[in-house]
Amino acid sequence: MKIAVLAVTALFAAAVPFAFAQEESPSPAATASEKSGDPSVSVTTEKTVSPTPKPASSASPTKSSSPSAKSSPSATASSSPSSAAVMPAKKSTPEATIRDIEDKWEAGVKNHDSSVPQTYLADDFRGVSSKGEIIDKKKLLSEIKKDTDVYSATKSGKVDVRVFGGQFAVATGVSTETGKDKAGQTFKRSFRWTDVWVMRKDQWQCVASQAMLVK
């Protein structure tokens, strides 16, 4: 009987460590479940725990390195002032200035406008009209006011300006005028002329002229 009790006791003592070992070691089912992707221990859960590394900043182009950013109007406007604001206005040459005055003078003939000769004729002006008459500034302005012709077009052409020393210039050209006279007769006439200009007090003044009717 004692032998039987001892045998049972020994068997029970051997079974207890074996049971604890079974509880501590993972079951084959749990191991197989983890390997097979059990939702309780998923790959997604493990990735969520560890932070995802950010991509390197050089992977995508920035605005400063993008060609479109450099060429866009907004980028250009913010980086540099307008070229029109820093570049000085181009100064007109004496030739261009005198040519412009001659064009405006002839254009004023159409409307009997004497403002241009009034401004640019020198007080000591002397000229020879197409009729061969000697005229001064007062006489020329009077002739403009008394003109009764109705003009349809007036234009200067072949204007050539030569400047000498920046203070003296000679301009030559041809003026063509079309319209109707006081009697209602249509006319078309051309004058070849020469004007002499002198720079006085920073302004060009016409001091002499001569005109000739060519047709």
Secondary structure, DSSP 8 states (H G I E B T S, - for coil): -HHHHHHHHHHHHHHHHHHHHHHHS--HHHHHHHHTT-GGG-HHHHHHHS------GGGS--TTT-HHHHHSHHHHHHHS--HHHHS------HHHHHHHHHHHHHHHHTTT--HHHHHHEEEEEEEE-TTS-EEEHHHHHHHHHH---EEEEEEEEEEEEEEETTTEEEEEEEEEEEEE-TTS-EEEEEEEEEEEEEEETTEEEEEEEEEEE--
